[in-house]
Amino acid sequence: MPTRLVVGISGSSGALYGIRLLRVLARRPEIETHLVLTNPAKRTILHETEFTIPEVEALATCVYDIRDIGAAIASGSFKTVGMVVAPCSVKTLSAIANCYADNLLTRAADVTLKEGRRLVILLRETPLHLGHLRLMRAVAEAGGVILPPVPAFYHHPKTIEDLVDHTIGRVLDRFGIEQGLVPEWRGSRPPVPARRHEAAVADRCAPAGRVVEAERG
Ligand SMILES: Cc1cc2nc3c(=O)[nH]c(=O)nc-3n(C[C@H](O)[C@H](O)[C@H](O)COP(=O)(O)O)c2cc1C
């Protein structure tokens, strides 16, 4: 059974997130990506990126028409590890939160939740009003993961790609998919080995050169 991941791209800013996810997974023959784009997503892809729609679609293993509510990913019997909506507009979030499955993306998301599979939502909007927060809460209560593409800076990003990769790395972490994009954080200072385990763990906690004696208590 291949590892199948459903990828939805909706029409919020940040089409690059979905595209980068597809590009990373295109290098992994053991993982199938099943892509569905909304029509506004096609518009943001053309507006925000250098990609054409056929180029984006070519990154996926399978591509579905947004109107094809009878496609494989519309059924829970089609086994997947889950779904990522990257990026997710407020409109699509609202449809998912309210089980308003009138297109293939929102139907696939609803199926993902009802089957108890992982649904990761990269909601992109700011600022957020109370209605947006309520929708996020509803999806979280139904088992979804709200993972807004909020940039981090502790890894010293130099490019937009660095920022995007950090978020995509965290998305892949949620599915347990190995990713070489984000190194595991080991602390800004090396951990101090507990005294009784000192000999056993000293190597694992190395380099300990920056730990000053006073901190060891
Ligand atoms: C260039 C552009 C950027 C947009 N950015 C956002 C955004 O960041 N968040 C959002 O919720 N909607 C955004 N929208 C509006 C959505 O595209 C619009 O609400 C659309 O109906 C969403 O439909 P969909 O969820 O079916 O893709 C943007 C639209 C355009 C044209």
The ligand as an SDF file (V2000), in Angstrom:
LIG
                    3D

 31 33  0  0  0  0  0  0  0  0999 V2000
   -4.2900   37.5000   -4.6790 C   0  0  0  0  0  0  0  0  0  0  0  0
   -5.3320   37.0130   -3.7000 C   0  0  0  0  0  0  0  0  0  0  0  0
   -4.9750   36.7720   -2.3900 C   0  0  0  0  0  0  0  0  0  0  0  0
   -5.9170   36.3300   -1.4670 C   0  0  0  0  0  0  0  0  0  0  0  0
   -5.5100   36.0720   -0.1790 N   0  0  0  0  0  0  0  0  0  0  0  0
   -6.3850   35.5390    0.6960 C   0  0  0  0  0  0  0  0  0  0  0  0
   -5.9370   35.1630    1.9940 C   0  0  0  0  0  0  0  0  0  0  0  0
   -4.7700   35.3260    2.3640 O   0  0  0  0  0  0  0  0  0  0  0  0
   -6.8350   34.5890    2.8280 N   0  0  0  0  0  0  0  0  0  0  0  0
   -8.1280   34.3400    2.4550 C   0  0  0  0  0  0  0  0  0  0  0  0
   -8.8810   33.7720    3.2630 O   0  0  0  0  0  0  0  0  0  0  0  0
   -8.5770   34.6980    1.2250 N   0  0  0  0  0  0  0  0  0  0  0  0
   -7.7490   35.2870    0.3420 C   0  0  0  0  0  0  0  0  0  0  0  0
   -8.1830   35.6250   -0.9220 N   0  0  0  0  0  0  0  0  0  0  0  0
   -9.6200   35.5080   -1.2310 C   0  0  0  0  0  0  0  0  0  0  0  0
  -10.0210   34.0920   -1.6510 C   0  0  0  0  0  0  0  0  0  0  0  0
   -9.3790   33.7510   -2.8680 O   0  0  0  0  0  0  0  0  0  0  0  0
  -11.5470   34.0410   -1.8190 C   0  0  0  0  0  0  0  0  0  0  0  0
  -12.2000   34.1780   -0.5910 O   0  0  0  0  0  0  0  0  0  0  0  0
  -11.9890   32.7780   -2.5090 C   0  0  0  0  0  0  0  0  0  0  0  0
  -13.3950   32.7760   -2.6140 O   0  0  0  0  0  0  0  0  0  0  0  0
  -11.5440   31.5280   -1.7570 C   0  0  0  0  0  0  0  0  0  0  0  0
  -12.0930   30.4100   -2.4250 O   0  0  0  0  0  0  0  0  0  0  0  0
  -11.5240   28.9390   -2.1640 P   0  0  0  0  0  0  0  0  0  0  0  0
  -11.4610   28.7450   -0.7070 O   0  0  0  0  0  0  0  0  0  0  0  0
  -12.5670   28.0460   -2.8130 O   0  0  0  0  0  0  0  0  0  0  0  0
  -10.2190   28.8220   -2.8390 O   0  0  0  0  0  0  0  0  0  0  0  0
   -7.2620   36.1070   -1.8580 C   0  0  0  0  0  0  0  0  0  0  0  0
   -7.6130   36.3480   -3.1910 C   0  0  0  0  0  0  0  0  0  0  0  0
   -6.6780   36.7950   -4.0860 C   0  0  0  0  0  0  0  0  0  0  0  0
   -7.0890   37.0470   -5.5210 C   0  0  0  0  0  0  0  0  0  0  0  0
  1  2  1  0
  2  3  1  0
  2 30  2  0
  3  4  2  0
  4  5  1  0
  4 28  1  0
  5  6  2  0
  6  7  1  0
  6 13  1  0
  7  8  2  0
  7  9  1  0
  9 10  1  0
 10 11  2  0
 10 12  1  0
 12 13  2  0
 13 14  1  0
 14 15  1  0
 14 28  1  0
 15 16  1  0
 16 17  1  0
 16 18  1  0
 18 19  1  0
 18 20  1  0
 20 21  1  0
 20 22  1  0
 22 23  1  0
 23 24  1  0
 24 25  2  0
 24 26  1  0
 24 27  1  0
 28 29  2  0
 29 30  1  0
 30 31  1  0
M  END
$$$$
